[in-house]
């Protein structure tokens, strides 16, 4: 642990030193009295933009984007409160100019949300998306993407209550997530044409612990096709396990964050999101742990 900490510390310190010579504006220098990694990165994040003239900085989008990536690179080592306060101050300084706010939102999207994000964090990106979405001076066409992102991310955060997504089952009946009664629910968004989705489906269907949890009434798997219930989908869905709830919903993509198929959300009995963006190995391991715990509690 000490070796890991020392390595991280040296990495961050080196980054500060190297980038300090040719940065877009002078970056803050942590006082020597601050010796721990968290203290130094908190200082960097808190004071990062103080020597930047934000009225003129947007004249070079590329350079500003580079500075923003440096800013983001310190965030994983800083405290959550410091990071959120710094983000809010930055947005407050920029929001008076609609064009600059839109540019900042696009830069944040690339650095925190997009496929090439160096620090992929929905939590950190939401304030930027929400700020752009809320500014009615920005043209509607430019706001639309950020409005969608802000909405689905707010619905999809760990700790949030998942919306009661309506869906249609194979036989054409209507239902929604509020009608699912179970201590735990695995919400599994997938497409029959997706190879990775098929692999996850096969592993869930074959896993012993998963089947036991379903049989015991502890778990329900709700498989949702995020589109209209076509004949092709119905034909494929008919081959899903009979113990699963299987449906299709055109509203799914506008309700939940589904950037990378397949997408899985783990919900408690109140539809509170316990985990998201899980990989199948972690899901299987978690179900094995839950099943073993349940088995151990049963009278011998």
N, C-alpha and C positions, 0 to 999 in steps of 0.2 A: 504493500500500500504506500509506504514512504517513497519507494522508488518511482511508482506511478505518479504520485503527487509531484515529485521533483522533476520528472520528465515533462509533465504538463506545465509546470511553472516555468521551466526553461524555454519551452516552446512559445508560450505567451510572451515572456520577456523578450525573446529574440524577435518575435513578430513586431513588438512595440518599437524595438531599436531599429530594425531594418526598414520598416515602413515609415518611421518618423522622418527620414531624410528626404523622401520624395512624395509626401502625401499632398493631397489637394489643399489642405489647410493644416495648421499646426495642431497635432493631437495633444491631449493632456499628458503630463508626465506625473505618474504617481509619486507622492513624497516618499523619501527613503524610510520614514517612520512607519509606513505601511508595508509590512513584510509578508503577510500571508497572501495566498492566491486570491481568495475571495475579497480581501481588502483592496488589493490593487485593481482587480477587474471591476469591482464596484465603483471605484474612483474613475476608472476609464469610461465606464458606461454612463455614470452620472454626469461627467463633465465633458463628454465627447464633443458636443456641438457648440461649446461655449466660444470657441475661437473661429467659428465658421460664420461668415456673412451669408446668411440664408437668403437674403434678398438678391444676391448676385450668384450664389453657388449653383443655381439651376441653369445658368448659361451654358454649363458643360454637363450634360446628362451623364456621359460616360464616366467622367471623373467623380461626379457625385455618387453614382452607383458603386464605384470602387470604394469610396469612403464608407458608404452604407454597408458594404460587405465586411469591411474591417470592423465597423461598429457591431455588427451582428456576430462576428467571430468571437467577441469577448463575452457575449451573453450567457453561453452555457456555464461559465465559471462564476457568474455574478448572482446575487440573490434575486429572487423573483420580484420582490417589492421594488428594488432598485431598477430593475429592467422595466417594469411596467410604468413606474413614475417617469423614467427617462423617455420612454416612447410617448407617453401622454404629453410631456413638455414639448417634444419635437413636433408632434401633430398640432399642438396649440400655436406654435410659432409659424407654422406653414399654412394653416387652414384658411387664413384670410385671403389667400390668392388661389383661386380655383384651379388654375393651370398648374401651379406648383404642387398643389395637393394631389391632383391627378397623377402627376409625374412621380411624386413620392409614393403613392399607392402602387404604381406600376413597378417601381424599383423594389418596394417591399414584397410585392407579389413574386418577383423573380428570386429574391434572396431568401424568402421564408416559406413560400407556398408552392412554387413551380417545380417542375421536374428536375431543374438544375440547382435547386436551393441548397446552399451550403449548410444552413441550419434550418431543417424542415420543422416548423412549429406553427400549428394552427393557432395556438393560444397567443403567440406573439403577433401573428398576422392579422387576427380579427380586428384589433383597434384601427389598423390602417384601412382595411376593407370597409369597416363600418363608417369611418370618417368620410371616405369618398362617397359611399352610398347615401350618406345623410346630407351631403352638400347639393342642394337643388340648383345651384348656379352652374354646376357641371352638366353638360348636355346629357339627356336621358340615355342616349345610345352609348355614351362613354361610361355612364354609371351602372348600366344594366349588369355587366359581368360582376362588378364588386357587390352589387345588391344581392345577386344570387349567391356569391361566395359567403358573404356575411350571414345570410339567412341559413344556409345549409350547415355552415360551421357552428353557428350558435345552437342549432338542433342536434349537432353530432358530437359535442364535447363530452368527455368523461365527466360524470356528475350531473349532466343534464337529463331531463326526462324526455325520452324518445317520443316524438309525435305519434298520435294514433293513426298511422298510415293506413288508408283504405286499400284493399286489394280484392281481386276477383279470383276465386278458386277454379280448379279445372272444370267443375260441373256448372260453373256460371254463377254460383252464389256469391254474395257480397259479405265481406268481413273487414275487420281492421285490427290493429295491434292491441287496442284496448280490450278486445274480447279474448285475448290470449291469457289464460290463467295458469301460471306456473311459477315455482320458486325462482327458476332461471330460464331465460330464453336466449337461444343463439339466433340472431337475425342474420341471415345468410343471403346477400344479394349476389345473384349469379346469372349468367347467360349460357344457354345450352351450346352456343357456338364458341364458347371460350374454353380452350384446352385446360388452362389452370383451374377454372371453375369445376370442370369435370373431374380433375384429380382430387380437389378438395372434397367434392361430393362423394366420391368413391371412398376416400379415407374415413370420412365421417360415418358413412353407411356401414363400413366394415369394422369400425372400432368397437371393441367389446365394452369398454367403460361407457362410451357414449350411448350405446344401446341399453345398457343397464340403467343408466340415469333416466332415460326416456321411459323405460318399463316401470321404474319406481315412481314415476310422476314428478321427478325432481327437475327434469329438463324438457323443454320443447324446442325443436328446431323449426324455425319459420323460414322457408326458402322463398325468396321473392325475385321474380323476373322483372327488371325495371323497364317495362314497356307494356304495350297492350297485349291481351291474351290471344295471340294468334293461334291458328290451327297447328302450325309447326311447333310452337311452344307446348301446346296441350299434348301433342303426341310424345314429346320428349318428357314432359312433366309426369306423364302417366307411369314412367319407369322409376320415379323417385320412391324412396321408402314410404310405405303406407303409414308409418308412425309420424311422419313429418307433416307439418302444415305447409302446403304448397300453393302459391298464388302469384298473380301478376299485378303490377301497379304502374300506371303511366305517371303517377305523381312521385315515384320514388326518387328520381334524379333531381327533382326540384325540392326535395324534403331532406334528404340525407347526403352527406359527403361521400361520393363514390368515385374518387379519382382513379383508383387502381383495382380492377376486378381480379379475383372476387373480393368482396368486402364483407367483413363480419363484425357485428356488434354483439357484445355480451350484456344482457339486461337482467336486472333483478325483478322481483315480483311486482314492483311498482313502475316498471319500465325505465328505471334509472340506468343510465349507461355506466357499466362497470369497467369495460374495456372496449377498445376499437382498434381497427387496423392490425388485427392479430394475424400471425402466420399460423398455418395449420399445425405445425409441430407444437407450438405453444398451446393451442386449443386442445389438442389431444392430451398433452401432459396435464393441463389444468383439469380436464374431465377425469383423468385417471386419479389425480389427487382427491378430487371431490368424491368420486366413487369409493375410493379406499377409506376415506374418512366416514362416509355413510355406512359402509359395510362394518367398520370397526365399532360403530355405535349400536349396531343391531345385537339383540340378546343372543347368546350362543345356545 
